[in-house]
Amino acid sequence: MNLREFKETLLEISPKNNLPQHLKALWYDANGDWQKAHILIQDVEDKNAAWIHAYLHRKEGDIFNADYWYRRAGKSRPDISLEKEWEQIAEALL
C-alpha cells in the first residue's frame, strides 16, 4: 500500500483490520477521532509510536508533551504543517 491508497481508505467507515496499530492511529486521527488515535498508540513502545504520539500532542496544542515524545522518537519538532507531518509519518510507515 502506498500513501495514495492509504488516503483512499480514509473514506471507508472504519480502518482495514489488517492495518498495523500505527496506521490505524493515523487513520482515526485523519477521520477526526484524536482520542481513539491516542488510545491506540499511547502504549506502543517504539520510535514510530513515539513519533505519532508527538504529532498527536502537537496537534492538540500540548507542545511541552509533544517535545517529550519527539525526543523519545529521536526527532525534533518539525516546522511544517500538521497535514504534511501526517503524510511524512504515513509514508515512513508504509
MOPAC internal coordinates of N, CA, C and O (Angstrom, degrees):
PM7 1SCF
backbone

  N    0.0000 0     0.00 0     0.00 0    0    0    0
  C    1.4521 1     0.00 0     0.00 0    1    0    0
  C    1.5234 1   107.84 1     0.00 0    2    1    0
  O    1.2310 1   121.02 1   -42.33 1    3    2    1
  N    1.3283 1   115.65 1   137.67 1    3    2    1
  C    1.4558 1   120.49 1   175.40 1    5    3    2
  C    1.5379 1   109.58 1  -109.26 1    6    5    3
  O    1.2310 1   120.56 1     0.05 1    7    6    5
  N    1.3234 1   116.53 1  -179.95 1    7    6    5
  C    1.4616 1   120.62 1  -175.74 1    9    7    6
  C    1.5278 1   111.64 1   -60.97 1   10    9    7
  O    1.2310 1   120.21 1   136.81 1   11   10    9
  N    1.3116 1   117.20 1   -43.19 1   11   10    9
  C    1.4706 1   120.27 1   179.92 1   13   11   10
  C    1.5284 1   110.31 1   -60.00 1   14   13   11
  O    1.2310 1   120.41 1   134.29 1   15   14   13
  N    1.3070 1   116.82 1   -45.71 1   15   14   13
  C    1.4668 1   120.72 1  -179.98 1   17   15   14
  C    1.5304 1   111.06 1   -65.10 1   18   17   15
  O    1.2310 1   120.68 1   139.87 1   19   18   17
  N    1.3255 1   116.31 1   -40.13 1   19   18   17
  C    1.4617 1   119.56 1   177.85 1   21   19   18
  C    1.5260 1   110.34 1   -62.93 1   22   21   19
  O    1.2310 1   120.37 1   136.52 1   23   22   21
  N    1.3213 1   116.90 1   -43.48 1   23   22   21
  C    1.4647 1   120.30 1   178.90 1   25   23   22
  C    1.5299 1   111.16 1   -61.92 1   26   25   23
  O    1.2310 1   120.13 1   146.12 1   27   26   25
  N    1.3137 1   117.36 1   -33.88 1   27   26   25
  C    1.4614 1   120.56 1   178.10 1   29   27   26
  C    1.5258 1   111.08 1   -63.83 1   30   29   27
  O    1.2310 1   119.95 1   148.82 1   31   30   29
  N    1.3317 1   117.69 1   -31.18 1   31   30   29
  C    1.4689 1   119.80 1   179.41 1   33   31   30
  C    1.5286 1   111.77 1   -70.62 1   34   33   31
  O    1.2310 1   120.48 1   164.66 1   35   34   33
  N    1.3316 1   116.70 1   -15.34 1   35   34   33
  C    1.4689 1   119.85 1   179.61 1   37   35   34
  C    1.5275 1   111.73 1   -65.28 1   38   37   35
  O    1.2310 1   120.39 1   162.62 1   39   38   37
  N    1.3275 1   116.85 1   -17.38 1   39   38   37
  C    1.4590 1   121.46 1   179.11 1   41   39   38
  C    1.5311 1   112.16 1   -83.40 1   42   41   39
  O    1.2310 1   120.70 1   169.14 1   43   42   41
  N    1.3228 1   116.26 1   -10.86 1   43   42   41
  C    1.4621 1   120.40 1  -179.64 1   45   43   42
  C    1.5253 1   110.38 1   -79.15 1   46   45   43
  O    1.2310 1   120.87 1   -15.82 1   47   46   45
  N    1.3106 1   115.95 1   164.18 1   47   46   45
  C    1.4694 1   122.19 1  -176.29 1   49   47   46
  C    1.5202 1   113.28 1   -70.27 1   50   49   47
  O    1.2310 1   120.40 1   151.76 1   51   50   49
  N    1.3305 1   116.83 1   -28.24 1   51   50   49
  C    1.4600 1   121.72 1   178.39 1   53   51   50
  C    1.5219 1   108.29 1  -152.63 1   54   53   51
  O    1.2310 1   120.73 1   -17.45 1   55   54   53
  N    1.3368 1   116.21 1   162.55 1   55   54   53
  C    1.4662 1   117.58 1   179.80 1   57   55   54
  C    1.5253 1   110.89 1   -70.50 1   58   57   55
  O    1.2310 1   121.10 1   -25.69 1   59   58   57
  N    1.3055 1   115.50 1   154.31 1   59   58   57
  C    1.4653 1   120.23 1   177.26 1   61   59   58
  C    1.5255 1   109.26 1   -62.58 1   62   61   59
  O    1.2310 1   120.47 1   -39.07 1   63   62   61
  N    1.3166 1   116.71 1   140.93 1   63   62   61
  C    1.4669 1   121.87 1  -178.35 1   65   63   62
  C    1.5207 1   113.13 1   -60.14 1   66   65   63
  O    1.2310 1   120.30 1   148.99 1   67   66   65
  N    1.3293 1   117.04 1   -31.01 1   67   66   65
  C    1.4607 1   119.79 1  -175.57 1   69   67   66
  C    1.5307 1   113.64 1   -84.74 1   70   69   67
  O    1.2310 1   119.94 1  -177.79 1   71   70   69
  N    1.3262 1   117.72 1     2.21 1   71   70   69
  C    1.4597 1   119.45 1   177.53 1   73   71   70
  C    1.5234 1   110.13 1   -70.78 1   74   73   71
  O    1.2310 1   120.35 1   -41.04 1   75   74   73
  N    1.3232 1   116.95 1   138.96 1   75   74   73
  C    1.4666 1   119.16 1   173.69 1   77   75   74
  C    1.5319 1   110.55 1   -63.34 1   78   77   75
  O    1.2310 1   120.86 1   -23.77 1   79   78   77
  N    1.3136 1   115.95 1   156.23 1   79   78   77
  C    1.4706 1   122.68 1  -178.18 1   81   79   78
  C    1.5315 1   111.73 1   -51.31 1   82   81   79
  O    1.2310 1   120.24 1   138.74 1   83   82   81
  N    1.3172 1   117.15 1   -41.26 1   83   82   81
  C    1.4651 1   122.03 1  -178.46 1   85   83   82
  C    1.5328 1   110.58 1   -59.53 1   86   85   83
  O    1.2310 1   120.90 1   132.31 1   87   86   85
  N    1.3257 1   115.89 1   -47.69 1   87   86   85
  C    1.4647 1   119.60 1  -178.70 1   89   87   86
  C    1.5231 1   111.35 1   -71.49 1   90   89   87
  O    1.2310 1   119.99 1   148.16 1   91   90   89
  N    1.3151 1   117.63 1   -31.84 1   91   90   89
  C    1.4672 1   119.48 1   174.85 1   93   91   90
  C    1.5214 1   110.14 1   -62.44 1   94   93   91
  O    1.2310 1   120.51 1   138.61 1   95   94   93
  N    1.3249 1   116.63 1   -41.39 1   95   94   93
  C    1.4657 1   119.77 1   178.13 1   97   95   94
  C    1.5248 1   110.35 1   -60.71 1   98   97   95
  O    1.2310 1   120.10 1   135.47 1   99   98   97
  N    1.3264 1   117.41 1   -44.53 1   99   98   97
  C    1.4667 1   120.16 1   177.63 1  101   99   98
  C    1.5208 1   111.17 1   -64.24 1  102  101   99
  O    1.2310 1   120.47 1   142.49 1  103  102  101
  N    1.3250 1   116.72 1   -37.51 1  103  102  101
  C    1.4675 1   121.33 1   178.96 1  105  103  102
  C    1.5349 1   109.37 1   -60.37 1  106  105  103
  O    1.2310 1   120.52 1   129.96 1  107  106  105
  N    1.3281 1   116.61 1   -50.04 1  107  106  105
  C    1.4663 1   119.75 1  -178.95 1  109  107  106
  C    1.5224 1   111.34 1   -64.03 1  110  109  107
  O    1.2310 1   120.16 1   140.19 1  111  110  109
  N    1.3206 1   117.29 1   -39.81 1  111  110  109
  C    1.4599 1   119.24 1   177.68 1  113  111  110
  C    1.5224 1   110.71 1   -60.43 1  114  113  111
  O    1.2310 1   120.45 1   133.61 1  115  114  113
  N    1.3188 1   116.75 1   -46.39 1  115  114  113
  C    1.4670 1   120.64 1  -179.36 1  117  115  114
  C    1.5228 1   112.18 1   -63.94 1  118  117  115
  O    1.2310 1   120.76 1   156.27 1  119  118  117
  N    1.3210 1   116.16 1   -23.73 1  119  118  117
  C    1.4610 1   120.34 1   178.92 1  121  119  118
  C    1.5283 1   112.61 1   -97.35 1  122  121  119
  O    1.2310 1   120.88 1  -162.41 1  123  122  121
  N    1.3261 1   115.93 1    17.59 1  123  122  121
  C    1.4515 1   120.56 1   171.34 1  125  123  122
  C    1.5159 1   115.79 1    84.09 1  126  125  123
  O    1.2310 1   119.86 1  -167.33 1  127  126  125
  N    1.3246 1   117.88 1    12.67 1  127  126  125
  C    1.4647 1   120.13 1  -179.84 1  129  127  126
  C    1.5263 1   109.51 1  -112.28 1  130  129  127
  O    1.2310 1   121.19 1  -106.74 1  131  130  129
  N    1.3355 1   115.32 1    73.26 1  131  130  129
  C    1.4628 1   121.95 1  -179.97 1  133  131  130
  C    1.5213 1   110.72 1   -56.33 1  134  133  131
  O    1.2310 1   120.40 1   137.13 1  135  134  133
  N    1.3142 1   116.84 1   -42.87 1  135  134  133
  C    1.4659 1   121.65 1  -176.58 1  137  135  134
  C    1.5299 1   111.09 1   -60.83 1  138  137  135
  O    1.2310 1   120.14 1   133.20 1  139  138  137
  N    1.3114 1   117.33 1   -46.80 1  139  138  137
  C    1.4676 1   120.99 1   179.43 1  141  139  138
  C    1.5292 1   110.01 1   -63.48 1  142  141  139
  O    1.2310 1   120.46 1   138.18 1  143  142  141
  N    1.3301 1   116.73 1   -41.82 1  143  142  141
  C    1.4579 1   120.60 1   178.38 1  145  143  142
  C    1.5253 1   110.14 1   -59.68 1  146  145  143
  O    1.2310 1   120.55 1   135.92 1  147  146  145
  N    1.3100 1   116.54 1   -44.08 1  147  146  145
  C    1.4635 1   121.51 1  -178.73 1  149  147  146
  C    1.5267 1   110.97 1   -65.78 1  150  149  147
  O    1.2310 1   120.35 1   136.74 1  151  150  149
  N    1.3103 1   116.94 1   -43.26 1  151  150  149
  C    1.4701 1   120.84 1   178.73 1  153  151  150
  C    1.5284 1   110.61 1   -60.75 1  154  153  151
  O    1.2310 1   120.20 1   138.55 1  155  154  153
  N    1.3244 1   117.23 1   -41.45 1  155  154  153
  C    1.4608 1   120.94 1  -178.20 1  157  155  154
  C    1.5230 1   112.69 1   -65.99 1  158  157  155
  O    1.2310 1   120.13 1   147.35 1  159  158  157
  N    1.3331 1   117.35 1   -32.65 1  159  158  157
  C    1.4625 1   119.52 1  -170.60 1  161  159  158
  C    1.5213 1   113.65 1  -103.66 1  162  161  159
  O    1.2310 1   119.58 1   162.34 1  163  162  161
  N    1.3104 1   118.41 1   -17.66 1  163  162  161
  C    1.4680 1   119.82 1  -169.80 1  165  163  162
  C    1.5272 1   114.92 1   -63.85 1  166  165  163
  O    1.2310 1   119.30 1   154.25 1  167  166  165
  N    1.3065 1   118.94 1   -25.75 1  167  166  165
  C    1.4574 1   120.34 1  -178.34 1  169  167  166
  C    1.5267 1   113.89 1  -105.72 1  170  169  167
  O    1.2310 1   120.21 1  -173.05 1  171  170  169
  N    1.3224 1   117.21 1     6.95 1  171  170  169
  C    1.4609 1   120.97 1   177.69 1  173  171  170
  C    1.5279 1   107.32 1   -84.99 1  174  173  171
  O    1.2310 1   120.94 1   -50.15 1  175  174  173
  N    1.3150 1   115.81 1   129.85 1  175  174  173
  C    1.4667 1   121.37 1  -172.30 1  177  175  174
  C    1.5228 1   112.47 1  -106.54 1  178  177  175
  O    1.2310 1   120.14 1  -107.34 1  179  178  177
  N    1.3157 1   117.33 1    72.66 1  179  178  177
  C    1.4661 1   120.32 1   170.66 1  181  179  178
  C    1.5255 1   108.72 1  -150.66 1  182  181  179
  O    1.2310 1   120.94 1    -9.13 1  183  182  181
  N    1.3219 1   115.80 1   170.87 1  183  182  181
  C    1.4687 1   119.92 1  -174.36 1  185  183  182
  C    1.5218 1   112.62 1   -66.87 1  186  185  183
  O    1.2310 1   119.95 1   145.80 1  187  186  185
  N    1.3273 1   117.71 1   -34.20 1  187  186  185
  C    1.4679 1   119.35 1   178.38 1  189  187  186
  C    1.5239 1   111.17 1   -67.67 1  190  189  187
  O    1.2310 1   120.44 1   141.42 1  191  190  189
  N    1.3199 1   116.76 1   -38.58 1  191  190  189
  C    1.4628 1   120.31 1   176.35 1  193  191  190
  C    1.5266 1   110.13 1   -64.73 1  194  193  191
  O    1.2310 1   120.59 1   139.80 1  195  194  193
  N    1.3292 1   116.49 1   -40.20 1  195  194  193
  C    1.4654 1   120.36 1   177.80 1  197  195  194
  C    1.5274 1   110.10 1   -62.62 1  198  197  195
  O    1.2310 1   120.18 1   142.27 1  199  198  197
  N    1.3249 1   117.26 1   -37.73 1  199  198  197
  C    1.4627 1   121.50 1   178.53 1  201  199  198
  C    1.5306 1   110.02 1   -64.20 1  202  201  199
  O    1.2310 1   120.27 1   134.16 1  203  202  201
  N    1.3166 1   117.10 1   -45.84 1  203  202  201
  C    1.4712 1   120.50 1   177.80 1  205  203  202
  C    1.5226 1   109.86 1   -63.50 1  206  205  203
  O    1.2310 1   120.39 1   137.75 1  207  206  205
  N    1.3121 1   116.85 1   -42.25 1  207  206  205
  C    1.4611 1   121.89 1   179.08 1  209  207  206
  C    1.5308 1   109.82 1   -60.08 1  210  209  207
  O    1.2310 1   120.46 1   136.32 1  211  210  209
  N    1.3340 1   116.72 1   -43.68 1  211  210  209
  C    1.4652 1   121.66 1   177.50 1  213  211  210
  C    1.5242 1   110.74 1   -60.85 1  214  213  211
  O    1.2310 1   120.75 1   131.70 1  215  214  213
  N    1.3169 1   116.17 1   -48.30 1  215  214  213
  C    1.4727 1   121.47 1   178.65 1  217  215  214
  C    1.5291 1   110.77 1   -56.70 1  218  217  215
  O    1.2310 1   120.54 1   134.92 1  219  218  217
  N    1.3249 1   116.57 1   -45.08 1  219  218  217
  C    1.4698 1   119.89 1  -178.66 1  221  219  218
  C    1.5213 1   111.47 1   -62.96 1  222  221  219
  O    1.2310 1   120.20 1   139.04 1  223  222  221
  N    1.3286 1   117.22 1   -40.96 1  223  222  221
  C    1.4625 1   118.90 1   178.89 1  225  223  222
  C    1.5247 1   111.47 1   -72.06 1  226  225  223
  O    1.2310 1   119.97 1   147.24 1  227  226  225
  N    1.3180 1   117.66 1   -32.76 1  227  226  225
  C    1.4673 1   120.50 1   173.09 1  229  227  226
  C    1.5246 1   109.45 1   -62.18 1  230  229  227
  O    1.2310 1   120.59 1   136.16 1  231  230  229
  N    1.3148 1   116.47 1   -43.84 1  231  230  229
  C    1.4608 1   120.97 1   179.31 1  233  231  230
  C    1.5257 1   110.64 1   -63.00 1  234  233  231
  O    1.2310 1   121.00 1   142.37 1  235  234  233
  N    1.3243 1   115.69 1   -37.63 1  235  234  233
  C    1.4604 1   121.64 1   179.41 1  237  235  234
  C    1.5325 1   111.31 1   -68.52 1  238  237  235
  O    1.2310 1   120.73 1   156.99 1  239  238  237
  N    1.3336 1   116.21 1   -23.01 1  239  238  237
  C    1.4565 1   120.59 1  -177.58 1  241  239  238
  C    1.5169 1   113.29 1    96.74 1  242  241  239
  O    1.2310 1   120.15 1  -173.79 1  243  242  241
  N    1.3308 1   117.32 1     6.21 1  243  242  241
  C    1.4578 1   122.72 1   178.98 1  245  243  242
  C    1.5354 1   107.95 1   -92.85 1  246  245  243
  O    1.2310 1   120.86 1  -101.18 1  247  246  245
  N    1.3265 1   115.97 1    78.82 1  247  246  245
  C    1.4576 1   121.98 1  -172.61 1  249  247  246
  C    1.5321 1   112.03 1   -66.17 1  250  249  247
  O    1.2310 1   119.91 1   141.79 1  251  250  249
  N    1.3135 1   117.77 1   -38.21 1  251  250  249
  C    1.4684 1   120.55 1   178.86 1  253  251  250
  C    1.5251 1   110.28 1   -58.04 1  254  253  251
  O    1.2310 1   120.65 1   130.83 1  255  254  253
  N    1.3226 1   116.37 1   -49.17 1  255  254  253
  C    1.4607 1   121.85 1   179.32 1  257  255  254
  C    1.5276 1   110.40 1   -66.67 1  258  257  255
  O    1.2310 1   120.30 1   139.33 1  259  258  257
  N    1.3273 1   117.03 1   -40.67 1  259  258  257
  C    1.4685 1   120.87 1   178.29 1  261  259  258
  C    1.5260 1   110.37 1   -58.34 1  262  261  259
  O    1.2310 1   120.41 1   134.30 1  263  262  261
  N    1.3365 1   116.83 1   -45.70 1  263  262  261
  C    1.4642 1   119.99 1  -178.44 1  265  263  262
  C    1.5297 1   111.67 1   -62.33 1  266  265  263
  O    1.2310 1   120.54 1   143.39 1  267  266  265
  N    1.3300 1   116.57 1   -36.61 1  267  266  265
  C    1.4679 1   120.27 1   175.25 1  269  267  266
  C    1.5250 1   110.05 1   -58.32 1  270  269  267
  O    1.2310 1   120.65 1   132.57 1  271  270  269
  N    1.3282 1   116.37 1   -47.43 1  271  270  269
  C    1.4624 1   120.27 1  -177.86 1  273  271  270
  C    1.5233 1   111.91 1   -71.33 1  274  273  271
  O    1.2310 1   119.52 1   147.23 1  275  274  273
  N    1.3304 1   118.52 1   -32.77 1  275  274  273
  C    1.4718 1   119.63 1   174.17 1  277  275  274
  C    1.5283 1   109.78 1   -61.91 1  278  277  275
  O    1.2310 1   120.34 1   137.66 1  279  278  277
  N    1.3254 1   116.96 1   -42.34 1  279  278  277
  C    1.4688 1   119.63 1   177.15 1  281  279  278
  C    1.5276 1   110.61 1   -60.51 1  282  281  279
  O    1.2310 1   119.85 1   136.36 1  283  282  281
  N    1.3319 1   117.89 1   -43.64 1  283  282  281
  C    1.4785 1   121.31 1   178.54 1  285  283  282
  C    1.5339 1   110.88 1   -61.73 1  286  285  283
  O    1.2310 1   120.95 1   149.10 1  287  286  285
  N    1.3367 1   115.80 1   -30.90 1  287  286  285
  C    1.4657 1   120.56 1   179.46 1  289  287  286
  C    1.5279 1   111.94 1   -82.56 1  290  289  287
  O    1.2310 1   120.41 1   171.57 1  291  290  289
  N    1.3513 1   116.83 1    -8.43 1  291  290  289
  C    1.4588 1   120.28 1  -176.84 1  293  291  290
  C    1.5100 1   112.57 1    76.04 1  294  293  291
  O    1.2310 1   120.83 1  -150.33 1  295  294  293
  N    1.3294 1   116.02 1    29.67 1  295  294  293
  C    1.4583 1   121.82 1  -176.96 1  297  295  294
  C    1.5241 1   110.47 1  -130.71 1  298  297  295
  O    1.2310 1   120.98 1   -14.66 1  299  298  297
  N    1.3191 1   115.72 1   165.34 1  299  298  297
  C    1.4538 1   122.16 1   171.40 1  301  299  298
  C    1.5149 1   108.40 1  -105.04 1  302  301  299
  O    1.2310 1   120.62 1   -27.68 1  303  302  301
  N    1.3245 1   116.42 1   152.32 1  303  302  301
  C    1.4678 1   119.41 1   177.09 1  305  303  302
  C    1.5260 1   108.46 1   -60.60 1  306  305  303
  O    1.2310 1   120.28 1   -54.42 1  307  306  305
  N    1.3194 1   117.07 1   125.58 1  307  306  305
  C    1.4671 1   119.64 1  -177.16 1  309  307  306
  C    1.5279 1   112.45 1   -77.33 1  310  309  307
  O    1.2310 1   121.56 1   -22.31 1  311  310  309
  N    1.3068 1   114.63 1   157.69 1  311  310  309
  C    1.4627 1   121.24 1   176.60 1  313  311  310
  C    1.5318 1   108.25 1  -107.15 1  314  313  311
  O    1.2310 1   121.60 1  -124.30 1  315  314  313
  N    1.3351 1   114.55 1    55.70 1  315  314  313
  C    1.4597 1   121.72 1   179.10 1  317  315  314
  C    1.5257 1   107.50 1  -133.45 1  318  317  315
  O    1.2310 1   120.53 1    -9.83 1  319  318  317
  N    1.3089 1   116.59 1   170.17 1  319  318  317
  C    1.4625 1   120.10 1   179.56 1  321  319  318
  C    1.5238 1   110.20 1   -67.02 1  322  321  319
  O    1.2310 1   121.27 1   -22.61 1  323  322  321
  N    1.3095 1   115.18 1   157.39 1  323  322  321
  C    1.4648 1   120.43 1   175.68 1  325  323  322
  C    1.5257 1   110.85 1   -60.60 1  326  325  323
  O    1.2310 1   120.77 1   141.88 1  327  326  325
  N    1.3291 1   116.13 1   -38.12 1  327  326  325
  C    1.4621 1   120.42 1  -179.85 1  329  327  326
  C    1.5290 1   110.73 1   -62.23 1  330  329  327
  O    1.2310 1   120.80 1   137.08 1  331  330  329
  N    1.3286 1   116.08 1   -42.92 1  331  330  329
  C    1.4563 1   120.34 1  -179.91 1  333  331  330
  C    1.5341 1   110.39 1   -67.02 1  334  333  331
  O    1.2310 1   120.34 1   139.65 1  335  334  333
  N    1.3305 1   116.96 1   -40.35 1  335  334  333
  C    1.4564 1   118.88 1   178.48 1  337  335  334
  C    1.5261 1   110.63 1   -64.77 1  338  337  335
  O    1.2310 1   119.98 1   138.36 1  339  338  337
  N    1.3311 1   117.64 1   -41.64 1  339  338  337
  C    1.4635 1   120.98 1   177.54 1  341  339  338
  C    1.5301 1   109.62 1   -55.60 1  342  341  339
  O    1.2310 1   120.80 1   134.75 1  343  342  341
  N    1.3394 1   116.08 1   -45.25 1  343  342  341
  C    1.4631 1   120.35 1   179.56 1  345  343  342
  C    1.5277 1   111.38 1   -63.91 1  346  345  343
  O    1.2310 1   120.26 1   139.20 1  347  346  345
  N    1.3369 1   117.11 1   -40.80 1  347  346  345
  C    1.4661 1   120.39 1   179.26 1  349  347  346
  C    1.5294 1   110.63 1   -61.98 1  350  349  347
  O    1.2310 1   120.73 1   136.58 1  351  350  349
  N    1.3236 1   116.21 1   -43.42 1  351  350  349
  C    1.4672 1   119.94 1   179.57 1  353  351  350
  C    1.5297 1   109.59 1   -63.50 1  354  353  351
  O    1.2310 1   121.13 1   130.77 1  355  354  353
  N    1.3289 1   115.45 1   -49.23 1  355  354  353
  C    1.4659 1   119.74 1  -178.88 1  357  355  354
  C    1.5303 1   110.82 1   -58.20 1  358  357  355
  O    1.2310 1   120.25 1   133.66 1  359  358  357
  N    1.3311 1   117.13 1   -46.34 1  359  358  357
  C    1.4602 1   120.16 1   179.87 1  361  359  358
  C    1.5270 1   111.28 1   -61.16 1  362  361  359
  O    1.2310 1   120.32 1   139.95 1  363  362  361
  N    1.3221 1   117.00 1   -40.05 1  363  362  361
  C    1.4718 1   120.51 1  -179.58 1  365  363  362
  C    1.5246 1   110.77 1   -64.71 1  366  365  363
  O    1.2310 1   120.39 1   146.55 1  367  366  365
  N    1.3250 1   116.86 1   -33.45 1  367  366  365
  C    1.4566 1   121.13 1  -177.60 1  369  367  366
  C    1.5305 1   113.13 1   -84.26 1  370  369  367
  O    1.2310 1   121.16 1   154.29 1  371  370  369
  N    1.3161 1   115.39 1   -25.71 1  371  370  369
  C    1.4656 1   119.10 1  -179.73 1  373  371  370
  C    1.5111 1   109.64 1   -81.81 1  374  373  371
  O    1.2310 1   120.10 1   180.00 1  375  374  373

